[in-house]
Amino acid sequence: MQDKWLSLRAVGVLPASFPRAFSLENAGACWLSVVYLSNNSITGSLPASWGDTDIGWRQSLQRLYLSDNQITGQLPQLWSDSNSLWKLSRLDLFGNQMTGTIPWNLANMPSLQNLVLLPGVPLQFEQLTIAA
């Protein structure tokens, strides 16, 4: 299957409803697999609702590029708690003003291979073993 890209110039806060703008009318599923929003003037925190199974990416998003903006806050817990982003394999966030810990349960994000928090230094996740 071929990737379906979206690359935008954006200024301001990311709207919670952004993924819904790219949903298929009948299926309710977002058709994008790659979203490139790096090198913009995006401010504020990342919307937790992007991880919501009803209004988020609906399991389509595989790569999300948000580097070199002015994003603040920390990674939303809901992004890993739902299965809306379970196909996400790469997330680029370097060059922002984010703080805090990474509150994610990586067991709920089996496809995540690269979380890039510093330029050119991806945190790579190997196969995880979950202790019972």
C-alpha positions as semicolon CSV with decimal commas, in nm:
position;residue;x (nm);y (nm);z (nm)
1;M;0,000;0,000;0,000
2;Q;0,135;0,342;-0,093
3;D;0,179;0,607;0,179
4;K;-0,065;0,896;0,170
5;W;0,123;1,214;0,266
6;L;0,011;1,551;0,394
7;S;0,258;1,836;0,425
8;L;0,126;2,170;0,549
9;R;0,242;2,515;0,650
10;A;0,079;2,589;0,984
11;V;0,077;2,866;1,244
12;G;-0,079;2,856;1,590
13;V;-0,228;2,581;1,802
14;L;-0,299;2,237;1,656
15;P;-0,676;2,181;1,657
16;A;-0,811;1,873;1,832
17;S;-1,032;1,807;1,530
18;F;-0,742;1,804;1,281
19;P;-0,752;1,425;1,213
20;R;-1,128;1,441;1,145
21;A;-1,070;1,680;0,855
22;F;-0,909;1,390;0,669
23;S;-1,163;1,119;0,751
24;L;-1,344;0,919;0,491
25;E;-1,710;1,016;0,509
26;N;-1,858;0,666;0,503
27;A;-1,597;0,472;0,698
28;G;-1,510;0,744;0,950
29;A;-1,145;0,647;0,914
30;C;-0,861;0,887;0,848
31;W;-0,682;0,805;0,523
32;L;-0,347;0,969;0,597
33;S;-0,045;0,759;0,685
34;V;0,222;1,035;0,695
35;V;0,174;1,389;0,827
36;Y;0,457;1,640;0,792
37;L;0,414;1,957;1,000
38;S;0,782;2,026;1,076
39;N;0,942;2,370;1,039
40;N;0,626;2,568;1,110
41;S;0,514;2,805;1,384
42;I;0,294;2,559;1,573
43;T;0,244;2,654;1,938
44;G;0,075;2,503;2,242
45;S;0,057;2,142;2,349
46;L;-0,019;1,830;2,149
47;P;-0,392;1,751;2,150
48;A;-0,464;1,447;2,366
49;S;-0,771;1,380;2,151
50;W;-0,548;1,275;1,859
51;G;-0,512;0,949;2,048
52;D;-0,888;0,909;2,097
53;T;-1,029;0,616;1,899
54;D;-1,343;0,811;1,805
55;I;-1,197;1,145;1,694
56;G;-0,827;1,070;1,652
57;W;-0,626;0,918;1,370
58;R;-0,828;0,596;1,365
59;Q;-0,527;0,367;1,325
60;S;-0,409;0,511;0,992
61;L;-0,117;0,729;1,099
62;Q;0,227;0,569;1,067
63;R;0,465;0,869;1,074
64;L;0,415;1,210;1,233
65;Y;0,673;1,485;1,186
66;L;0,637;1,783;1,422
67;S;0,999;1,892;1,464
68;D;1,119;2,253;1,475
69;N;0,803;2,420;1,603
70;Q;0,722;2,579;1,940
71;I;0,521;2,290;2,087
72;T;0,511;2,285;2,468
73;G;0,396;2,044;2,738
74;Q;0,450;1,670;2,735
75;L;0,338;1,375;2,528
76;P;-0,030;1,302;2,595
77;Q;-0,096;0,982;2,791
78;L;-0,400;0,908;2,575
79;W;-0,176;0,863;2,270
80;S;-0,053;0,533;2,416
81;D;-0,361;0,436;2,617
82;S;-0,589;0,393;2,316
83;N;-0,529;0,197;2,000
84;S;-0,579;0,496;1,771
85;L;-0,203;0,534;1,717
86;W;-0,104;0,168;1,729
87;K;0,041;0,186;1,375
88;L;0,259;0,488;1,457
89;S;0,617;0,387;1,379
90;R;0,795;0,726;1,384
91;L;0,735;1,047;1,580
92;D;0,973;1,341;1,532
93;L;0,949;1,607;1,804
94;F;1,297;1,761;1,824
95;G;1,336;2,138;1,816
96;N;1,035;2,212;2,039
97;Q;0,999;2,327;2,400
98;M;0,845;2,011;2,540
99;T;0,906;1,914;2,902
100;G;0,826;1,633;3,141
101;T;0,845;1,258;3,121
102;I;0,730;1,021;2,849
103;P;0,420;0,875;3,017
104;W;0,359;0,614;2,753
105;N;0,290;0,246;2,788
106;L;0,494;0,124;2,494
107;A;0,320;-0,213;2,503
108;N;0,018;-0,030;2,355
109;M;0,230;0,111;2,071
110;P;0,377;-0,203;1,911
111;S;0,476;-0,033;1,585
112;L;0,673;0,256;1,740
113;Q;1,033;0,219;1,628
114;N;1,165;0,578;1,635
115;L;1,084;0,856;1,877
116;V;1,313;1,143;1,775
117;L;1,355;1,396;2,056
118;L;1,698;1,530;1,956
119;P;1,811;1,612;1,599
120;G;1,948;1,299;1,433
121;V;1,922;1,090;1,752
122;P;1,618;0,861;1,732
123;L;1,531;0,658;2,039
124;Q;1,484;0,315;1,890
125;F;1,259;0,062;2,054
126;E;1,344;-0,300;2,005
127;Q;1,092;-0,574;2,066
128;L;0,958;-0,527;2,416
129;T;0,905;-0,807;2,664
130;I;0,628;-0,733;2,911
131;A;0,669;-0,894;3,251
132;A;0,350;-1,024;3,407
